[in-house]
């Protein structure tokens, strides 16, 4: 059974930082690309950042220079360090594991709220 469990969300003031983590089980983690997506109220889910099995990272333009994705294959975890947070970063953040075009798994999501 595949499980992706996110943690680290919460309420933070603008300009603050949060670190999200996602613990994976039930997959051969090192072979999967991992990603963080987010969905704000009334908006479609969007890719925030992803990292390949070969440690190549990509970011959506709006978070470049502020967010950093990383993975630890020894611990089966992927993290998203979020700095200089803005109100528009408010959303539910989801962890995704993908392998090829057929295997995709999602976590349950964690709420991030940026507000003063």
N, CA, C and O atoms as a GROMACS GRO file, in nm:
protein
  464
    1UNK      N    1   0.084  -0.119   0.000
    1UNK     CA    2   0.000   0.000   0.000
    1UNK      C    3   0.089   0.125   0.000
    1UNK      O    4   0.177   0.140   0.084
    2UNK      N    5   0.063   0.213  -0.096
    2UNK     CA    6   0.143   0.334  -0.108
    2UNK      C    7   0.085   0.441  -0.015
    2UNK      O    8  -0.036   0.463  -0.012
    3UNK      N    9   0.172   0.506   0.058
    3UNK     CA   10   0.131   0.618   0.143
    3UNK      C   11   0.228   0.734   0.126
    3UNK      O   12   0.350   0.716   0.128
    4UNK      N   13   0.172   0.853   0.110
    4UNK     CA   14   0.249   0.977   0.111
    4UNK      C   15   0.189   1.063   0.221
    4UNK      O   16   0.071   1.098   0.216
    5UNK      N   17   0.269   1.097   0.320
    5UNK     CA   18   0.218   1.171   0.435
    5UNK      C   19   0.292   1.302   0.447
    5UNK      O   20   0.412   1.306   0.475
    6UNK      N   21   0.218   1.412   0.425
    6UNK     CA   22   0.277   1.546   0.434
    6UNK      C   23   0.271   1.598   0.577
    6UNK      O   24   0.185   1.559   0.656
    7UNK      N   25   0.364   1.686   0.609
    7UNK     CA   26   0.365   1.754   0.737
    7UNK      C   27   0.433   1.888   0.722
    7UNK      O   28   0.503   1.912   0.623
    8UNK      N   29   0.414   1.976   0.819
    8UNK     CA   30   0.486   2.101   0.821
    8UNK      C   31   0.407   2.224   0.782
    8UNK      O   32   0.460   2.336   0.787
    9UNK      N   33   0.283   2.207   0.743
    9UNK     CA   34   0.202   2.323   0.708
    9UNK      C   35   0.164   2.404   0.831
    9UNK      O   36   0.190   2.364   0.944
   10UNK      N   37   0.102   2.519   0.806
   10UNK     CA   38   0.060   2.602   0.918
   10UNK      C   39   0.036   2.745   0.876
   10UNK      O   40   0.027   2.776   0.757
   11UNK      N   41   0.025   2.831   0.977
   11UNK     CA   42   0.003   2.973   0.956
   11UNK      C   43   0.134   3.047   0.976
   11UNK      O   44   0.203   3.026   1.076
   12UNK      N   45   0.167   3.134   0.882
   12UNK     CA   46   0.291   3.210   0.890
   12UNK      C   47   0.265   3.351   0.838
   12UNK      O   48   0.179   3.372   0.752
   13UNK      N   49   0.339   3.446   0.891
   13UNK     CA   50   0.325   3.584   0.844
   13UNK      C   51   0.397   3.604   0.711
   13UNK      O   52   0.490   3.530   0.680
   14UNK      N   53   0.355   3.702   0.634
   14UNK     CA   54   0.427   3.732   0.509
   14UNK      C   55   0.575   3.757   0.537
   14UNK      O   56   0.612   3.824   0.634
   15UNK      N   57   0.659   3.702   0.451
   15UNK     CA   58   0.803   3.710   0.470
   15UNK      C   59   0.861   3.597   0.551
   15UNK      O   60   0.983   3.582   0.560
   16UNK      N   61   0.776   3.517   0.610
   16UNK     CA   62   0.823   3.406   0.693
   16UNK      C   63   0.858   3.282   0.613
   16UNK      O   64   0.856   3.282   0.490
   17UNK      N   65   0.891   3.177   0.687
   17UNK     CA   66   0.935   3.052   0.624
   17UNK      C   67   0.861   2.932   0.682
   17UNK      O   68   0.819   2.933   0.798
   18UNK      N   69   0.846   2.831   0.600
   18UNK     CA   70   0.794   2.702   0.642
   18UNK      C   71   0.870   2.594   0.567
   18UNK      O   72   0.921   2.617   0.458
   19UNK      N   73   0.877   2.477   0.628
   19UNK     CA   74   0.937   2.362   0.562
   19UNK      C   75   0.837   2.248   0.562
   19UNK      O   76   0.795   2.200   0.667
   20UNK      N   77   0.798   2.207   0.442
   20UNK     CA   78   0.707   2.093   0.427
   20UNK      C   79   0.789   1.966   0.405
   20UNK      O   80   0.894   1.967   0.340
   21UNK      N   81   0.739   1.858   0.460
   21UNK     CA   82   0.802   1.727   0.439
   21UNK      C   83   0.697   1.626   0.396
   21UNK      O   84   0.580   1.636   0.432
   22UNK      N   85   0.741   1.529   0.319
   22UNK     CA   86   0.653   1.422   0.272
   22UNK      C   87   0.727   1.291   0.290
   22UNK      O   88   0.835   1.270   0.234
   23UNK      N   89   0.669   1.203   0.368
   23UNK     CA   90   0.728   1.071   0.392
   23UNK      C   91   0.655   0.968   0.306
   23UNK      O   92   0.533   0.958   0.312
   24UNK      N   93   0.730   0.893   0.228
   24UNK     CA   94   0.672   0.796   0.137
   24UNK      C   95   0.698   0.654   0.184
   24UNK      O   96   0.803   0.623   0.240
   25UNK      N   97   0.600   0.567   0.160
   25UNK     CA   98   0.617   0.425   0.188
   25UNK      C   99   0.540   0.347   0.082
   25UNK      O  100   0.445   0.397   0.023
   26UNK      N  101   0.583   0.224   0.060
   26UNK     CA  102   0.514   0.139  -0.035
   26UNK      C  103   0.561   0.154  -0.178
   26UNK      O  104   0.505   0.091  -0.268
   27UNK      N  105   0.662   0.236  -0.201
   27UNK     CA  106   0.721   0.252  -0.335
   27UNK      C  107   0.873   0.241  -0.325
   27UNK      O  108   0.931   0.257  -0.218
   28UNK      N  109   0.935   0.213  -0.440
   28UNK     CA  110   1.081   0.217  -0.445
   28UNK      C  111   1.117   0.364  -0.466
   28UNK      O  112   1.131   0.410  -0.579
   29UNK      N  113   1.131   0.435  -0.356
   29UNK     CA  114   1.134   0.580  -0.357
   29UNK      C  115   1.239   0.636  -0.453
   29UNK      O  116   1.212   0.733  -0.524
   30UNK      N  117   1.356   0.577  -0.455
   30UNK     CA  118   1.466   0.636  -0.533
   30UNK      C  119   1.437   0.636  -0.682
   30UNK      O  120   1.501   0.710  -0.757
   31UNK      N  121   1.341   0.556  -0.727
   31UNK     CA  122   1.309   0.548  -0.870
   31UNK      C  123   1.198   0.643  -0.911
   31UNK      O  124   1.170   0.657  -1.030
   32UNK      N  125   1.135   0.709  -0.816
   32UNK     CA  126   1.021   0.796  -0.843
   32UNK      C  127   1.062   0.942  -0.851
   32UNK      O  128   1.145   0.988  -0.773
   33UNK      N  129   1.002   1.014  -0.944
   33UNK     CA  130   1.006   1.159  -0.940
   33UNK      C  131   0.909   1.205  -0.832
   33UNK      O  132   0.802   1.146  -0.814
   34UNK      N  133   0.947   1.309  -0.760
   34UNK     CA  134   0.864   1.361  -0.653
   34UNK      C  135   0.830   1.506  -0.680
   34UNK      O  136   0.913   1.581  -0.732
   35UNK      N  137   0.711   1.545  -0.644
   35UNK     CA  138   0.670   1.681  -0.669
   35UNK      C  139   0.584   1.739  -0.559
   35UNK      O  140   0.523   1.666  -0.480
   36UNK      N  141   0.580   1.869  -0.554
   36UNK     CA  142   0.488   1.942  -0.467
   36UNK      C  143   0.394   2.023  -0.555
   36UNK      O  144   0.438   2.098  -0.643
   37UNK      N  145   0.266   2.008  -0.530
   37UNK     CA  146   0.163   2.083  -0.598
   37UNK      C  147   0.087   2.164  -0.494
   37UNK      O  148   0.097   2.138  -0.374
   38UNK      N  149   0.012   2.262  -0.542
   38UNK     CA  150  -0.072   2.338  -0.450
   38UNK      C  151  -0.204   2.374  -0.517
   38UNK      O  152  -0.213   2.386  -0.639
   39UNK      N  153  -0.304   2.390  -0.434
   39UNK     CA  154  -0.435   2.430  -0.484
   39UNK      C  155  -0.495   2.532  -0.390
   39UNK      O  156  -0.520   2.504  -0.273
   40UNK      N  157  -0.516   2.650  -0.445
   40UNK     CA  158  -0.580   2.758  -0.370
   40UNK      C  159  -0.731   2.752  -0.395
   40UNK      O  160  -0.775   2.697  -0.496
   41UNK      N  161  -0.811   2.809  -0.304
   41UNK     CA  162  -0.956   2.806  -0.322
   41UNK      C  163  -0.997   2.865  -0.456
   41UNK      O  164  -0.954   2.975  -0.492
   42UNK      N  165  -1.080   2.792  -0.529
   42UNK     CA  166  -1.130   2.840  -0.656
   42UNK      C  167  -1.032   2.832  -0.772
   42UNK      O  168  -1.061   2.878  -0.882
   43UNK      N  169  -0.917   2.772  -0.747
   43UNK     CA  170  -0.815   2.762  -0.852
   43UNK      C  171  -0.780   2.616  -0.878
   43UNK      O  172  -0.807   2.528  -0.797
   44UNK      N  173  -0.720   2.593  -0.994
   44UNK     CA  174  -0.676   2.459  -1.028
   44UNK      C  175  -0.548   2.424  -0.953
   44UNK      O  176  -0.471   2.511  -0.914
   45UNK      N  177  -0.529   2.296  -0.934
   45UNK     CA  178  -0.405   2.250  -0.872
   45UNK      C  179  -0.290   2.280  -0.969
   45UNK      O  180  -0.301   2.256  -1.089
   46UNK      N  181  -0.179   2.331  -0.915
   46UNK     CA  182  -0.064   2.364  -0.999
   46UNK      C  183   0.063   2.304  -0.941
   46UNK      O  184   0.078   2.287  -0.820
   47UNK      N  185   0.154   2.272  -1.032
   47UNK     CA  186   0.285   2.223  -0.990
   47UNK      C  187   0.365   2.339  -0.931
   47UNK      O  188   0.373   2.446  -0.991
   48UNK      N  189   0.424   2.317  -0.815
   48UNK     CA  190   0.510   2.416  -0.752
   48UNK      C  191   0.657   2.384  -0.782
   48UNK      O  192   0.732   2.470  -0.826
   49UNK      N  193   0.695   2.259  -0.757
   49UNK     CA  194   0.833   2.216  -0.780
   49UNK      C  195   0.835   2.064  -0.790
   49UNK      O  196   0.753   1.995  -0.730
   50UNK      N  197   0.929   2.014  -0.867
   50UNK     CA  198   0.948   1.870  -0.870
   50UNK      C  199   1.097   1.839  -0.879
   50UNK      O  200   1.180   1.923  -0.914
   51UNK      N  201   1.128   1.715  -0.845
   51UNK     CA  202   1.267   1.671  -0.846
   51UNK      C  203   1.270   1.529  -0.900
   51UNK      O  204   1.196   1.442  -0.854
   52UNK      N  205   1.354   1.506  -0.998
   52UNK     CA  206   1.359   1.376  -1.062
   52UNK      C  207   1.436   1.276  -0.976
   52UNK      O  208   1.497   1.312  -0.876
   53UNK      N  209   1.433   1.150  -1.019
   53UNK     CA  210   1.511   1.048  -0.949
   53UNK      C  211   1.659   1.080  -0.958
   53UNK      O  212   1.739   1.033  -0.876
   54UNK      N  213   1.697   1.158  -1.058
   54UNK     CA  214   1.836   1.200  -1.074
   54UNK      C  215   1.867   1.335  -1.012
   54UNK      O  216   1.970   1.395  -1.041
   55UNK      N  217   1.776   1.381  -0.925
   55UNK     CA  218   1.798   1.504  -0.846
   55UNK      C  219   1.791   1.632  -0.929
   55UNK      O  220   1.843   1.735  -0.886
   56UNK      N  221   1.728   1.627  -1.046
   56UNK     CA  222   1.708   1.750  -1.124
   56UNK      C  223   1.580   1.816  -1.076
   56UNK      O  224   1.473   1.754  -1.074
   57UNK      N  225   1.590   1.941  -1.037
   57UNK     CA  226   1.476   2.014  -0.981
   57UNK      C  227   1.422   2.117  -1.079
   57UNK      O  228   1.497   2.179  -1.155
   58UNK      N  229   1.291   2.135  -1.075
   58UNK     CA  230   1.225   2.237  -1.154
   58UNK      C  231   1.127   2.313  -1.065
   58UNK      O  232   1.071   2.258  -0.970
   59UNK      N  233   1.107   2.440  -1.097
   59UNK     CA  234   1.020   2.524  -1.017
   59UNK      C  235   0.927   2.606  -1.106
   59UNK      O  236   0.964   2.643  -1.218
   60UNK      N  237   0.809   2.632  -1.056
   60UNK     CA  238   0.723   2.728  -1.123
   60UNK      C  239   0.784   2.866  -1.104
   60UNK      O  240   0.845   2.893  -1.000
   61UNK      N  241   0.768   2.952  -1.201
   61UNK     CA  242   0.837   3.082  -1.200
   61UNK      C  243   0.810   3.161  -1.073
   61UNK      O  244   0.899   3.228  -1.021
   62UNK      N  245   0.689   3.155  -1.023
   62UNK     CA  246   0.649   3.239  -0.910
   62UNK      C  247   0.722   3.204  -0.780
   62UNK      O  248   0.721   3.284  -0.687
   63UNK      N  249   0.785   3.086  -0.772
   63UNK     CA  250   0.853   3.049  -0.648
   63UNK      C  251   1.005   3.039  -0.664
   63UNK      O  252   1.076   3.014  -0.567
   64UNK      N  253   1.054   3.059  -0.785
   64UNK     CA  254   1.199   3.050  -0.808
   64UNK      C  255   1.273   3.150  -0.720
   64UNK      O  256   1.236   3.267  -0.711
   65UNK      N  257   1.378   3.101  -0.655
   65UNK     CA  258   1.456   3.187  -0.567
   65UNK      C  259   1.403   3.194  -0.425
   65UNK      O  260   1.471   3.245  -0.336
   66UNK      N  261   1.281   3.143  -0.404
   66UNK     CA  262   1.223   3.145  -0.270
   66UNK      C  263   1.204   3.004  -0.214
   66UNK      O  264   1.219   2.983  -0.093
   67UNK      N  265   1.172   2.909  -0.299
   67UNK     CA  266   1.146   2.772  -0.255
   67UNK      C  267   1.259   2.681  -0.301
   67UNK      O  268   1.320   2.703  -0.406
   68UNK      N  269   1.285   2.578  -0.222
   68UNK     CA  270   1.386   2.478  -0.257
   68UNK      C  271   1.330   2.339  -0.229
   68UNK      O  272   1.288   2.309  -0.117
   69UNK      N  273   1.331   2.255  -0.331
   69UNK     CA  274   1.288   2.117  -0.314
   69UNK      C  275   1.411   2.029  -0.297
   69UNK      O  276   1.514   2.051  -0.361
   70UNK      N  277   1.399   1.928  -0.212
   70UNK     CA  278   1.510   1.836  -0.191
   70UNK      C  279   1.454   1.698  -0.159
   70UNK      O  280   1.339   1.684  -0.117
   71UNK      N  281   1.537   1.598  -0.178
   71UNK     CA  282   1.494   1.462  -0.148
   71UNK      C  283   1.605   1.390  -0.072
   71UNK      O  284   1.723   1.418  -0.090
   72UNK      N  285   1.563   1.295   0.012
   72UNK     CA  286   1.656   1.213   0.087
   72UNK      C  287   1.615   1.068   0.061
   72UNK      O  288   1.520   1.018   0.121
   73UNK      N  289   1.686   1.003  -0.028
   73UNK     CA  290   1.650   0.867  -0.066
   73UNK      C  291   1.672   0.767   0.048
   73UNK      O  292   1.609   0.661   0.051
   74UNK      N  293   1.760   0.800   0.140
   74UNK     CA  294   1.784   0.711   0.254
   74UNK      C  295   1.666   0.711   0.351
   74UNK      O  296   1.640   0.612   0.419
   75UNK      N  297   1.594   0.824   0.355
   75UNK     CA  298   1.482   0.837   0.448
   75UNK      C  299   1.348   0.834   0.378
   75UNK      O  300   1.243   0.844   0.442
   76UNK      N  301   1.349   0.819   0.245
   76UNK     CA  302   1.225   0.819   0.166
   76UNK      C  303   1.142   0.945   0.190
   76UNK      O  304   1.020   0.938   0.208
   77UNK      N  305   1.209   1.058   0.190
   77UNK     CA  306   1.138   1.183   0.212
   77UNK      C  307   1.172   1.287   0.106
   77UNK      O  308   1.281   1.287   0.048
   78UNK      N  309   1.077   1.374   0.081
   78UNK     CA  310   1.098   1.490  -0.004
   78UNK      C  311   1.051   1.611   0.076
   78UNK      O  312   0.949   1.606   0.145
   79UNK      N  313   1.126   1.719   0.064
   79UNK     CA  314   1.097   1.840   0.142
   79UNK      C  315   1.084   1.960   0.051
   79UNK      O  316   1.136   1.963  -0.061
   80UNK      N  317   1.014   2.060   0.102
   80UNK     CA  318   1.001   2.187   0.031
   80UNK      C  319   1.027   2.298   0.132
   80UNK      O  320   0.944   2.324   0.219
   81UNK      N  321   1.141   2.362   0.118
   81UNK     CA  322   1.174   2.476   0.202
   81UNK      C  323   1.117   2.600   0.137
   81UNK      O  324   1.151   2.632   0.023
   82UNK      N  325   1.032   2.670   0.209
   82UNK     CA  326   0.964   2.787   0.154
   82UNK      C  327   1.004   2.910   0.233
   82UNK      O  328   0.974   2.921   0.352
   83UNK      N  329   1.070   3.002   0.167
   83UNK     CA  330   1.114   3.127   0.230
   83UNK      C  331   1.042   3.245   0.165
   83UNK      O  332   0.983   3.233   0.058
   84UNK      N  333   1.049   3.358   0.232
   84UNK     CA  334   0.989   3.482   0.180
   84UNK      C  335   0.846   3.458   0.134
   84UNK      O  336   0.807   3.497   0.024
   85UNK      N  337   0.769   3.395   0.219
   85UNK     CA  338   0.633   3.357   0.182
   85UNK      C  339   0.545   3.479   0.162
   85UNK      O  340   0.559   3.581   0.229
   86UNK      N  341   0.454   3.466   0.066
   86UNK     CA  342   0.362   3.573   0.030
   86UNK      C  343   0.218   3.524   0.051
   86UNK      O  344   0.193   3.404   0.051
   87UNK      N  345   0.124   3.616   0.068
   87UNK     CA  346  -0.016   3.574   0.082
   87UNK      C  347  -0.064   3.488  -0.034
   87UNK      O  348  -0.146   3.398  -0.016
   88UNK      N  349  -0.013   3.513  -0.152
   88UNK     CA  350  -0.054   3.434  -0.268
   88UNK      C  351   0.000   3.292  -0.267
   88UNK      O  352  -0.037   3.212  -0.353
   89UNK      N  353   0.087   3.260  -0.173
   89UNK     CA  354   0.133   3.121  -0.156
   89UNK      C  355   0.033   3.039  -0.074
   89UNK      O  356   0.050   2.918  -0.060
   90UNK      N  357  -0.068   3.104  -0.021
   90UNK     CA  358  -0.169   3.033   0.058
   90UNK      C  359  -0.241   2.929  -0.027
   90UNK      O  360  -0.296   2.960  -0.133
   91UNK      N  361  -0.240   2.806   0.020
   91UNK     CA  362  -0.301   2.695  -0.055
   91UNK      C  363  -0.288   2.566   0.026
   91UNK      O  364  -0.220   2.562   0.128
   92UNK      N  365  -0.353   2.464  -0.022
   92UNK     CA  366  -0.326   2.329   0.027
   92UNK      C  367  -0.214   2.272  -0.059
   92UNK      O  368  -0.223   2.272  -0.182
   93UNK      N  369  -0.111   2.225   0.004
   93UNK     CA  370   0.006   2.172  -0.066
   93UNK      C  371   0.002   2.019  -0.062
   93UNK      O  372  -0.018   1.957   0.042
   94UNK      N  373   0.022   1.960  -0.181
   94UNK     CA  374   0.015   1.815  -0.196
   94UNK      C  375   0.149   1.759  -0.244
   94UNK      O  376   0.216   1.819  -0.328
   95UNK      N  377   0.184   1.648  -0.191
   95UNK     CA  378   0.300   1.573  -0.234
   95UNK      C  379   0.257   1.472  -0.341
   95UNK      O  380   0.152   1.408  -0.328
   96UNK      N  381   0.338   1.457  -0.444
   96UNK     CA  382   0.309   1.360  -0.550
   96UNK      C  383   0.431   1.276  -0.580
   96UNK      O  384   0.543   1.326  -0.584
   97UNK      N  385   0.407   1.147  -0.601
   97UNK     CA  386   0.511   1.056  -0.648
   97UNK      C  387   0.470   1.004  -0.786
   97UNK      O  388   0.355   0.964  -0.804
   98UNK      N  389   0.561   1.006  -0.880
   98UNK     CA  390   0.526   0.958  -1.014
   98UNK      C  391   0.640   0.877  -1.074
   98UNK      O  392   0.758   0.904  -1.053
   99UNK      N  393   0.599   0.776  -1.152
   99UNK     CA  394   0.694   0.690  -1.223
   99UNK      C  395   0.638   0.667  -1.361
   99UNK      O  396   0.533   0.604  -1.378
  100UNK      N  397   0.707   0.717  -1.460
  100UNK     CA  398   0.658   0.706  -1.596
  100UNK      C  399   0.526   0.777  -1.611
  100UNK      O  400   0.501   0.880  -1.548
  101UNK      N  401   0.439   0.721  -1.696
  101UNK     CA  402   0.309   0.782  -1.721
  101UNK      C  403   0.197   0.710  -1.647
  101UNK      O  404   0.081   0.753  -1.653
  102UNK      N  405   0.229   0.602  -1.579
  102UNK     CA  406   0.123   0.517  -1.527
  102UNK      C  407   0.108   0.520  -1.376
  102UNK      O  408  -0.003   0.505  -1.324
  103UNK      N  409   0.214   0.540  -1.306
  103UNK     CA  410   0.210   0.535  -1.160
  103UNK      C  411   0.217   0.675  -1.101
  103UNK      O  412   0.320   0.742  -1.109
  104UNK      N  413   0.107   0.718  -1.044
  104UNK     CA  414   0.103   0.848  -0.977
  104UNK      C  415   0.028   0.834  -0.846
  104UNK      O  416  -0.081   0.778  -0.840
  105UNK      N  417   0.089   0.887  -0.740
  105UNK     CA  418   0.028   0.880  -0.608
  105UNK      C  419   0.030   1.018  -0.544
  105UNK      O  420   0.119   1.100  -0.569
  106UNK      N  421  -0.072   1.042  -0.461
  106UNK     CA  422  -0.087   1.173  -0.396
  106UNK      C  423  -0.098   1.158  -0.246
  106UNK      O  424  -0.150   1.059  -0.194
  107UNK      N  425  -0.048   1.259  -0.176
  107UNK     CA  426  -0.071   1.269  -0.034
  107UNK      C  427  -0.205   1.336  -0.007
  107UNK      O  428  -0.278   1.373  -0.099
  108UNK      N  429  -0.236   1.350   0.121
  108UNK     CA  430  -0.367   1.404   0.159
  108UNK      C  431  -0.369   1.556   0.162
  108UNK      O  432  -0.476   1.616   0.168
  109UNK      N  433  -0.252   1.617   0.158
  109UNK     CA  434  -0.243   1.762   0.155
  109UNK      C  435  -0.220   1.823   0.292
  109UNK      O  436  -0.259   1.767   0.394
  110UNK      N  437  -0.155   1.938   0.292
  110UNK     CA  438  -0.132   2.014   0.416
  110UNK      C  439  -0.156   2.161   0.387
  110UNK      O  440  -0.112   2.214   0.285
  111UNK      N  441  -0.226   2.227   0.477
  111UNK     CA  442  -0.265   2.367   0.456
  111UNK      C  443  -0.150   2.460   0.491
  111UNK      O  444  -0.087   2.448   0.597
  112UNK      N  445  -0.124   2.553   0.400
  112UNK     CA  446  -0.030   2.663   0.425
  112UNK      C  447  -0.108   2.793   0.412
  112UNK      O  448  -0.169   2.820   0.309
  113UNK      N  449  -0.104   2.872   0.517
  113UNK     CA  450  -0.173   3.002   0.517
  113UNK      C  451  -0.072   3.111   0.550
  113UNK      O  452  -0.005   3.107   0.653
  114UNK      N  453  -0.063   3.208   0.459
  114UNK     CA  454   0.028   3.320   0.477
  114UNK      C  455  -0.056   3.445   0.500
  114UNK      O  456  -0.123   3.495   0.409
  115UNK      N  457  -0.053   3.494   0.622
  115UNK     CA  458  -0.140   3.606   0.657
  115UNK      C  459  -0.085   3.677   0.779
  115UNK      O  460  -0.024   3.616   0.867
  116UNK      N  461  -0.108   3.807   0.783
  116UNK     CA  462  -0.069   3.884   0.901
  116UNK      C  463  -0.185   3.895   0.999
  116UNK      O  464  -0.172   3.957   1.104
   0.00000   0.00000   0.00000
